[in-house]
Amino acid sequence: MNARVQSPPETQRPAAAAPRDPIAALDSVGSLLHETLGERVNGELRTLLIAGRLAPGDKLSLRKVAEALGVSMMPVRQAVSRLVADGALEVLPGKAVHVPVLSLAQFRELTRLRLLIEGYAAEEAARIATPAEIERIAGYEAAFRAAAAASPPDLGGAVSANRDLHFALYAAVGMPMLVETIERLWLKAGPILNLDMRAEARRLDRGSAVVQHALLVAALRARDATAAREALQSDIHQAAEHIAATGRLAQ
């Protein structure tokens, strides 16, 4: 994934007037330094998509993105063009840019790819992850469990810990191109997966993710590649089946 770059202290901004402004998610980033700005804008937008800070259907004003990050329009256009090429953003008639709303068929295809590729990554991680990497993953599992068990559940903390757990697992495989491929899948899946997690606090506490994450960590510690793959795939499959059943996806 693209590394976060230390931003200068952000200035105080007035609260957004609209009930939900997708650009407000960028306010916590602050202005970027004037070096390789296209790459940095791209990295910030990718992080927001993977983390579900931008939801399906959200429209992006390029001007507001540029203002929020303290850059000109050119690096924003460059970053958006790359994300459109990756299928993470979509250009509507009139050149408006928004986060795509997946159809049910697209979501099911995306889920099948994730099951194959991320399942393979879990297997490999069980075989070759170092003890330190496994304990790092276990730390994110504990953070997710604590966020889910809080009263009320810490939705933002759970989303963050879930993302960190998965990508720490994939990084432990030591295959950068594999991580890049998974990241591209999450660019499309992240908005709907994490929107679902934020929207249903009760399912977060009572759902299968807590159980499957714990099984995954146990499998990693036991060096059981088959169990690690099964836990990871069950986590993906059960979340996807719930989302498909909600009727939120376009038919």
HELIX and SHEET records of a PDB file:
HELIX    1   1 PRO A   22  LEU A   26  5                                   5    
HELIX    2   2 LEU A   37  ILE A   50  1                                  14    
HELIX    3   3 LEU A   62  LEU A   69  1                                   8    
HELIX    4   4 MET A   73  ALA A   85  1                                  13    
HELIX    5   5 LEU A  104  ILE A  128  1                                  25    
HELIX    6   6 PRO A  131  ALA A  149  1                                  19    
HELIX    7   7 LEU A  155  ALA A  171  1                                  17    
HELIX    8   8 PRO A  176  ALA A  199  1                                  24    
HELIX    9   9 ALA A  201  ARG A  206  1                                   6    
HELIX   10  10 ALA A  209  ALA A  222  1                                  14    
HELIX   11  11 ALA A  225  THR A  246  1                                  22    
SHEET    1   A 3 LYS A  59  LEU A  60  0                                        
SHEET    2   A 3 VAL A  97  HIS A  98 -1                                        
SHEET    3   A 3 GLU A  90  VAL A  91 -1                                        
END                                                                             
